[in-house]
Amino acid sequence: MSSEECAEEVDEEEILLNSVIKETWTCHFTPKGSPISCKEDTKVVGHDCKYCRLRFCIKHRAPETHGCNPKPVKLTKHGRPKGKK
């Protein structure tokens, strides 16, 4: 493997990692019927929903606002929703 191939592979991995990090620290709110979603950064100020386990900005943090089921989800002993794999 040449140094150029190695550099390209590292760049691809870095791009993938950065996209995953950006997706993780961005509000997950998408209005129903709309292809556009909230792009608010939630790295410093954000809220993890205890029902759906997604991260939202302060504006969309309420379960009623982001369309979450307000009924508590039964969790396994590891904190994951039961029945989902």
N, CA, C and O atoms as a printed pandas DataFrame, in Angstrom:
     atom_number atom_name residue_name chain_id  residue_number  x_coord  y_coord  z_coord
0              1         N          MET        A               1    0.847   -1.171    0.000
1              2        CA          MET        A               1    0.000    0.000    0.000
2              3         C          MET        A               1    0.896    1.238    0.000
3              4         O          MET        A               1    1.768    1.388    0.856
4              5         N          SER        A               2    0.669    2.106   -0.959
5              6        CA          SER        A               2    1.480    3.317   -1.055
6              7         C          SER        A               2    0.982    4.358   -0.059
7              8         O          SER        A               2   -0.099    4.232    0.517
8              9         N          SER        A               3    1.793    5.380    0.122
9             10        CA          SER        A               3    1.425    6.430    1.073
10            11         C          SER        A               3    0.210    7.213    0.584
11            12         O          SER        A               3   -0.579    7.700    1.395
12            13         N          GLU        A               4    0.049    7.342   -0.748
13            14        CA          GLU        A               4   -1.120    8.038   -1.293
14            15         C          GLU        A               4   -2.399    7.261   -1.001
15            16         O          GLU        A               4   -3.406    7.852   -0.611
16            17         N          GLU        A               5   -2.369    5.934   -1.186
17            18        CA          GLU        A               5   -3.538    5.101   -0.906
18            19         C          GLU        A               5   -3.888    5.150    0.577
19            20         O          GLU        A               5   -5.062    5.203    0.943
20            21         N          CYS        A               6   -2.877    5.133    1.418
21            22        CA          CYS        A               6   -3.085    5.193    2.860
22            23         C          CYS        A               6   -3.719    6.531    3.252
23            24         O          CYS        A               6   -4.631    6.573    4.078
24            25         N          ALA        A               7   -3.234    7.620    2.657
25            26        CA          ALA        A               7   -3.777    8.946    2.939
26            27         C          ALA        A               7   -5.231    9.048    2.492
27            28         O          ALA        A               7   -6.047    9.647    3.192
28            29         N          GLU        A               8   -5.574    8.466    1.324
29            30        CA          GLU        A               8   -6.955    8.481    0.842
30            31         C          GLU        A               8   -7.865    7.699    1.785
31            32         O          GLU        A               8   -8.986    8.122    2.066
32            33         N          GLU        A               9   -7.377    6.557    2.272
33            34        CA          GLU        A               9   -8.173    5.727    3.185
34            35         C          GLU        A               9   -8.429    6.467    4.498
35            36         O          GLU        A               9   -9.535    6.416    5.036
36            37         N          VAL        A              10   -7.411    7.151    5.009
37            38        CA          VAL        A              10   -7.560    7.916    6.242
38            39         C          VAL        A              10   -8.554    9.049    6.031
39            40         O          VAL        A              10   -9.382    9.307    6.904
40            41         N          ASP        A              11   -8.490    9.735    4.881
41            42        CA          ASP        A              11   -9.420   10.817    4.579
42            43         C          ASP        A              11  -10.856   10.306    4.523
43            44         O          ASP        A              11  -11.759   10.960    5.043
44            45         N          GLU        A              12  -11.083    9.149    3.899
45            46        CA          GLU        A              12  -12.428    8.581    3.815
46            47         C          GLU        A              12  -12.958    8.235    5.203
47            48         O          GLU        A              12  -14.124    8.487    5.505
48            49         N          GLU        A              13  -12.103    7.659    6.050
49            50        CA          GLU        A              13  -12.506    7.316    7.412
50            51         C          GLU        A              13  -12.826    8.572    8.215
51            52         O          GLU        A              13  -13.786    8.593    8.986
52            53         N          GLU        A              14  -12.026    9.611    8.034
53            54        CA          GLU        A              14  -12.248   10.860    8.752
54            55         C          GLU        A              14  -13.558   11.514    8.317
55            56         O          GLU        A              14  -14.293   12.042    9.152
56            57         N          ILE        A              15  -13.853   11.483    7.023
57            58        CA          ILE        A              15  -15.100   12.042    6.509
58            59         C          ILE        A              15  -16.289   11.287    7.088
59            60         O          ILE        A              15  -17.268   11.902    7.509
60            61         N          LEU        A              16  -16.212    9.961    7.113
61            62        CA          LEU        A              16  -17.288    9.142    7.667
62            63         C          LEU        A              16  -17.481    9.429    9.153
63            64         O          LEU        A              16  -18.611    9.595    9.613
64            65         N          LEU        A              17  -16.397    9.486    9.894
65            66        CA          LEU        A              17  -16.466    9.760   11.326
66            67         C          LEU        A              17  -17.071   11.135   11.595
67            68         O          LEU        A              17  -17.912   11.274   12.483
68            69         N          ASN        A              18  -16.660   12.140   10.849
69            70        CA          ASN        A              18  -17.203   13.487   11.023
70            71         C          ASN        A              18  -18.693   13.539   10.722
71            72         O          ASN        A              18  -19.433   14.251   11.402
72            73         N          SER        A              19  -19.150   12.791    9.706
73            74        CA          SER        A              19  -20.582   12.793    9.382
74            75         C          SER        A              19  -21.392   12.119   10.487
75            76         O          SER        A              19  -22.498   12.561   10.796
76            77         N          VAL        A              20  -20.856   11.057   11.084
77            78        CA          VAL        A              20  -21.555   10.382   12.186
78            79         C          VAL        A              20  -21.615   11.294   13.409
79            80         O          VAL        A              20  -22.651   11.375   14.070
80            81         N          ILE        A              21  -20.525   11.974   13.710
81            82        CA          ILE        A              21  -20.495   12.898   14.844
82            83         C          ILE        A              21  -21.491   14.029   14.626
83            84         O          ILE        A              21  -22.222   14.396   15.546
84            85         N          LYS        A              22  -21.527   14.583   13.421
85            86        CA          LYS        A              22  -22.457   15.679   13.126
86            87         C          LYS        A              22  -23.900   15.209   13.273
87            88         O          LYS        A              22  -24.731   15.934   13.819
88            89         N          GLU        A              23  -24.207   14.005   12.792
89            90        CA          GLU        A              23  -25.566   13.475   12.899
90            91         C          GLU        A              23  -25.948   13.241   14.361
91            92         O          GLU        A              23  -27.095   13.471   14.746
92            93         N          THR        A              24  -25.003   12.789   15.167
93            94        CA          THR        A              24  -25.265   12.517   16.577
94            95         C          THR        A              24  -25.570   13.796   17.341
95            96         O          THR        A              24  -26.435   13.795   18.217
96            97         N          TRP        A              25  -24.885   14.877   17.032
97            98        CA          TRP        A              25  -25.031   16.126   17.765
98            99         C          TRP        A              25  -25.918   17.132   17.047
99           100         O          TRP        A              25  -25.723   18.339   17.191
100          101         N          THR        A              26  -26.894   16.651   16.272
101          102        CA          THR        A              26  -27.847   17.510   15.576
102          103         C          THR        A              26  -29.249   17.115   15.996
103          104         O          THR        A              26  -29.522   15.935   16.218
104          105         N          CYS        A              27  -30.140   18.086   16.107
105          106        CA          CYS        A              27  -31.531   17.827   16.486
106          107         C          CYS        A              27  -32.161   16.847   15.498
107          108         O          CYS        A              27  -31.999   17.003   14.288
108          109         N          HIS        A              28  -32.878   15.840   15.999
109          110        CA          HIS        A              28  -33.483   14.806   15.167
110          111         C          HIS        A              28  -34.922   15.128   14.756
111          112         O          HIS        A              28  -35.606   14.258   14.216
112          113         N          PHE        A              29  -35.399   16.355   14.996
113          114        CA          PHE        A              29  -36.786   16.701   14.678
114          115         C          PHE        A              29  -36.984   16.880   13.179
115          116         O          PHE        A              29  -36.243   17.615   12.526
116          117         N          THR        A              30  -38.005   16.191   12.639
117          118        CA          THR        A              30  -38.425   16.348   11.249
118          119         C          THR        A              30  -39.942   16.470   11.241
119          120         O          THR        A              30  -40.629   15.537   11.657
120          121         N          PRO        A              31  -40.489   17.608   10.773
121          122        CA          PRO        A              31  -41.947   17.738   10.726
122          123         C          PRO        A              31  -42.560   16.683    9.810
123          124         O          PRO        A              31  -41.973   16.321    8.791
124          125         N          LYS        A              32  -43.748   16.191   10.180
125          126        CA          LYS        A              32  -44.414   15.174    9.364
126          127         C          LYS        A              32  -44.722   15.743    7.990
127          128         O          LYS        A              32  -45.228   16.858    7.864
128          129         N          GLY        A              33  -44.411   14.965    6.962
129          130        CA          GLY        A              33  -44.675   15.368    5.587
130          131         C          GLY        A              33  -43.673   16.359    5.021
131          132         O          GLY        A              33  -43.887   16.898    3.935
132          133         N          SER        A              34  -42.599   16.605    5.724
133          134        CA          SER        A              34  -41.600   17.567    5.266
134          135         C          SER        A              34  -40.240   16.886    5.124
135          136         O          SER        A              34  -39.816   16.160    6.023
136          137         N          PRO        A              35  -39.556   17.114    4.005
137          138        CA          PRO        A              35  -38.220   16.538    3.848
138          139         C          PRO        A              35  -37.149   17.327    4.613
139          140         O          PRO        A              35  -36.015   16.866    4.748
140          141         N          ILE        A              36  -37.509   18.502    5.105
141          142        CA          ILE        A              36  -36.558   19.370    5.797
142          143         C          ILE        A              36  -36.602   19.071    7.293
143          144         O          ILE        A              36  -37.681   18.947    7.874
144          145         N          SER        A              37  -35.441   18.957    7.909
145          146        CA          SER        A              37  -35.381   18.702    9.346
146          147         C          SER        A              37  -34.656   19.843   10.050
147          148         O          SER        A              37  -34.001   20.669    9.415
148          149         N          CYS        A              38  -34.785   19.872   11.366
149          150        CA          CYS        A              38  -34.103   20.882   12.172
150          151         C          CYS        A              38  -32.598   20.599   12.139
151          152         O          CYS        A              38  -32.182   19.455   12.320
152          153         N          LYS        A              39  -31.805   21.603   11.917
153          154        CA          LYS        A              39  -30.347   21.444   11.830
154          155         C          LYS        A              39  -29.632   22.047   13.036
155          156         O          LYS        A              39  -28.425   22.282   12.992
156          157         N          GLU        A              40  -30.380   22.300   14.118
157          158        CA          GLU        A              40  -29.809   22.930   15.306
158          159         C          GLU        A              40  -28.746   22.032   15.947
159          160         O          GLU        A              40  -28.951   20.828   16.099
160          161         N          ASP        A              41  -27.619   22.623   16.319
161          162        CA          ASP        A              41  -26.539   21.891   16.978
162          163         C          ASP        A              41  -26.927   21.638   18.436
163          164         O          ASP        A              41  -27.366   22.556   19.128
164          165         N          THR        A              42  -26.765   20.395   18.907
165          166        CA          THR        A              42  -27.155   20.040   20.276
166          167         C          THR        A              42  -25.968   19.593   21.119
167          168         O          THR        A              42  -26.148   18.956   22.157
168          169         N          LYS        A              43  -24.773   19.919   20.685
169          170        CA          LYS        A              43  -23.588   19.460   21.416
170          171         C          LYS        A              43  -23.503   20.101   22.799
171          172         O          LYS        A              43  -23.215   19.413   23.778
172          173         N          VAL        A              44  -23.748   21.399   22.893
173          174        CA          VAL        A              44  -23.654   22.100   24.168
174          175         C          VAL        A              44  -24.992   22.067   24.905
175          176         O          VAL        A              44  -25.058   21.678   26.071
176          177         N          VAL        A              45  -26.060   22.481   24.212
177          178        CA          VAL        A              45  -27.386   22.521   24.817
178          179         C          VAL        A              45  -28.311   21.634   24.000
179          180         O          VAL        A              45  -28.678   21.972   22.875
180          181         N          GLY        A              46  -28.678   20.515   24.565
181          182        CA          GLY        A              46  -29.572   19.582   23.900
182          183         C          GLY        A              46  -30.259   18.713   24.927
183          184         O          GLY        A              46  -29.931   18.755   26.113
184          185         N          HIS        A              47  -31.216   17.921   24.468
185          186        CA          HIS        A              47  -31.997   17.087   25.377
186          187         C          HIS        A              47  -32.151   15.698   24.779
187          188         O          HIS        A              47  -32.525   15.561   23.614
188          189         N          ASP        A              48  -31.866   14.662   25.570
189          190        CA          ASP        A              48  -32.090   13.280   25.154
190          191         C          ASP        A              48  -33.468   12.868   25.643
191          192         O          ASP        A              48  -33.730   12.879   26.845
192          193         N          CYS        A              49  -34.353   12.503   24.716
193          194        CA          CYS        A              49  -35.711   12.101   25.069
194          195         C          CYS        A              49  -35.667   10.751   25.784
195          196         O          CYS        A              49  -35.036    9.808   25.307
196          197         N          LYS        A              50  -36.341   10.668   26.928
197          198        CA          LYS        A              50  -36.322    9.414   27.690
198          199         C          LYS        A              50  -37.248    8.366   27.089
199          200         O          LYS        A              50  -37.193    7.200   27.481
200          201         N          TYR        A              51  -38.099    8.761   26.143
201          202        CA          TYR        A              51  -39.017    7.811   25.517
202          203         C          TYR        A              51  -38.444    7.217   24.233
203          204         O          TYR        A              51  -38.429    5.998   24.067
204          205         N          CYS        A              52  -37.976    8.066   23.329
205          206        CA          CYS        A              52  -37.487    7.566   22.035
206          207         C          CYS        A              52  -35.962    7.487   21.972
207          208         O          CYS        A              52  -35.409    6.932   21.022
208          209         N          ARG        A              53  -35.279    8.040   22.982
209          210        CA          ARG        A              53  -33.815    7.985   23.072
210          211         C          ARG        A              53  -33.093    8.763   21.968
211          212         O          ARG        A              53  -31.938    8.470   21.662
212          213         N          LEU        A              54  -33.762    9.748   21.371
213          214        CA          LEU        A              54  -33.121   10.600   20.372
214          215         C          LEU        A              54  -32.773   11.933   21.012
215          216         O          LEU        A              54  -33.286   12.267   22.080
216          217         N          ARG        A              55  -31.894   12.700   20.356
217          218        CA          ARG        A              55  -31.438   13.986   20.884
218          219         C          ARG        A              55  -32.115   15.118   20.123
219          220         O          ARG        A              55  -32.197   15.095   18.895
220          221         N          PHE        A              56  -32.605   16.121   20.878
221          222        CA          PHE        A              56  -33.323   17.243   20.291
222          223         C          PHE        A              56  -32.796   18.561   20.842
223          224         O          PHE        A              56  -32.211   18.614   21.924
224          225         N          CYS        A              57  -33.020   19.626   20.069
225          226        CA          CYS        A              57  -32.661   20.967   20.527
226          227         C          CYS        A              57  -33.689   21.398   21.580
227          228         O          CYS        A              57  -34.685   20.709   21.802
228          229         N          ILE        A              58  -33.444   22.519   22.213
229          230        CA          ILE        A              58  -34.323   23.004   23.272
230          231         C          ILE        A              58  -35.732   23.272   22.738
231          232         O          ILE        A              58  -36.712   23.025   23.442
232          233         N          LYS        A              59  -35.847   23.766   21.517
233          234        CA          LYS        A              59  -37.159   24.075   20.942
234          235         C          LYS        A              59  -38.009   22.818   20.738
235          236         O          LYS        A              59  -39.232   22.884   20.861
236          237         N          HIS        A              60  -37.395   21.689   20.433
237          238        CA          HIS        A              60  -38.126   20.453   20.127
238          239         C          HIS        A              60  -37.990   19.385   21.214
239          240         O          HIS        A              60  -38.237   18.210   20.943
240          241         N          ARG        A              61  -37.604   19.761   22.429
241          242        CA          ARG        A              61  -37.312   18.778   23.475
242          243         C          ARG        A              61  -38.547   18.089   24.050
243          244         O          ARG        A              61  -38.441   16.957   24.523
244          245         N          ALA        A              62  -39.709   18.731   24.026
245          246        CA          ALA        A              62  -40.916   18.132   24.605
246          247         C          ALA        A              62  -41.403   16.972   23.737
247          248         O          ALA        A              62  -41.423   17.096   22.512
248          249         N          PRO        A              63  -41.797   15.846   24.341
249          250        CA          PRO        A              63  -42.274   14.692   23.561
250          251         C          PRO        A              63  -43.442   15.045   22.639
251          252         O          PRO        A              63  -43.544   14.508   21.535
252          253         N          GLU        A              64  -44.317   15.938   23.081
253          254        CA          GLU        A              64  -45.457   16.344   22.255
254          255         C          GLU        A              64  -44.996   17.124   21.026
255          256         O          GLU        A              64  -45.621   17.049   19.968
256          257         N          THR        A              65  -43.918   17.861   21.166
257          258        CA          THR        A              65  -43.411   18.679   20.066
258          259         C          THR        A              65  -42.782   17.829   18.971
259          260         O          THR        A              65  -43.010   18.085   17.789
260          261         N          HIS        A              66  -42.001   16.832   19.338
261          262        CA          HIS        A              66  -41.325   16.035   18.314
262          263         C          HIS        A              66  -42.086   14.763   17.956
263          264         O          HIS        A              66  -41.553   13.907   17.250
264          265         N          GLY        A              67  -43.329   14.624   18.432
265          266        CA          GLY        A              67  -44.177   13.514   18.010
266          267         C          GLY        A              67  -43.845   12.192   18.659
267          268         O          GLY        A              67  -44.074   11.133   18.075
268          269         N          CYS        A              68  -43.311   12.243   19.854
269          270        CA          CYS        A              68  -42.928   11.026   20.557
270          271         C          CYS        A              68  -44.130   10.467   21.315
271          272         O          CYS        A              68  -45.015   11.212   21.737
272          273         N          ASN        A              69  -44.147    9.160   21.480
273          274        CA          ASN        A              69  -45.188    8.516   22.267
274          275         C          ASN        A              69  -44.917    8.813   23.737
275          276         O          ASN        A              69  -43.879    8.401   24.256
276          277         N          PRO        A              70  -45.820    9.516   24.427
277          278        CA          PRO        A              70  -45.550    9.877   25.820
278          279         C          PRO        A              70  -45.666    8.717   26.807
279          280         O          PRO        A              70  -45.370    8.887   27.989
280          281         N          LYS        A              71  -46.092    7.541   26.342
281          282        CA          LYS        A              71  -46.170    6.389   27.240
282          283         C          LYS        A              71  -44.756    5.861   27.481
283          284         O          LYS        A              71  -43.964    5.768   26.543
284          285         N          PRO        A              72  -44.439    5.520   28.710
285          286        CA          PRO        A              72  -43.101    4.991   28.979
286          287         C          PRO        A              72  -42.861    3.676   28.242
287          288         O          PRO        A              72  -43.744    2.823   28.159
288          289         N          VAL        A              73  -41.680    3.537   27.722
289          290        CA          VAL        A              73  -41.292    2.328   27.009
290          291         C          VAL        A              73  -40.705    1.348   28.016
291          292         O          VAL        A              73  -39.900    1.738   28.862
292          293         N          LYS        A              74  -41.102    0.076   27.933
293          294        CA          LYS        A              74  -40.518   -0.932   28.810
294          295         C          LYS        A              74  -39.093   -1.206   28.340
295          296         O          LYS        A              74  -38.844   -1.460   27.161
296          297         N          LEU        A              75  -38.174   -1.147   29.286
297          298        CA          LEU        A              75  -36.763   -1.301   28.957
298          299         C          LEU        A              75  -36.216   -2.616   29.493
299          300         O          LEU        A              75  -36.705   -3.156   30.485
300          301         N          THR        A              76  -35.195   -3.114   28.815
301          302        CA          THR        A              76  -34.489   -4.295   29.303
302          303         C          THR        A              76  -33.575   -3.864   30.441
303          304         O          THR        A              76  -33.477   -2.674   30.741
304          305         N          LYS        A              77  -32.913   -4.809   31.070
305          306        CA          LYS        A              77  -32.015   -4.463   32.177
306          307         C          LYS        A              77  -30.822   -3.632   31.720
307          308         O          LYS        A              77  -30.123   -3.043   32.545
308          309         N          HIS        A              78  -30.584   -3.579   30.396
309          310        CA          HIS        A              78  -29.472   -2.797   29.850
310          311         C          HIS        A              78  -29.915   -1.414   29.394
311          312         O          HIS        A              78  -29.108   -0.653   28.860
312          313         N          GLY        A              79  -31.203   -1.074   29.601
313          314        CA          GLY        A              79  -31.699    0.245   29.245
314          315         C          GLY        A              79  -32.144    0.387   27.808
315          316         O          GLY        A              79  -32.338    1.506   27.334
316          317         N          ARG        A              80  -32.312   -0.727   27.096
317          318        CA          ARG        A              80  -32.767   -0.678   25.707
318          319         C          ARG        A              80  -34.251   -1.018   25.649
319          320         O          ARG        A              80  -34.736   -1.792   26.476
320          321         N          PRO        A              81  -34.983   -0.453   24.687
321          322        CA          PRO        A              81  -36.403   -0.790   24.566
322          323         C          PRO        A              81  -36.594   -2.280   24.292
323          324         O          PRO        A              81  -35.858   -2.871   23.502
324          325         N          LYS        A              82  -37.586   -2.884   24.949
325          326        CA          LYS        A              82  -37.867   -4.307   24.747
326          327         C          LYS        A              82  -38.468   -4.520   23.372
327          328         O          LYS        A              82  -39.231   -3.690   22.877
328          329         N          GLY        A              83  -38.115   -5.646   22.758
329          330        CA          GLY        A              83  -38.691   -6.016   21.472
330          331         C          GLY        A              83  -37.980   -5.439   20.270
331          332         O          GLY        A              83  -38.233   -5.885   19.151
332          333         N          LYS        A              84  -37.101   -4.468   20.448
333          334        CA          LYS        A              84  -36.356   -3.885   19.328
334          335         C          LYS        A              84  -34.961   -4.466   19.309
335          336         O          LYS        A              84  -34.328   -4.641   20.350
336          337         N          LYS        A              85  -34.493   -4.762   18.115
337          338        CA          LYS        A              85  -33.144   -5.321   17.977
338          339         C          LYS        A              85  -32.303   -4.448   17.105
339          340         O          LYS        A              85  -31.133   -4.753   16.870
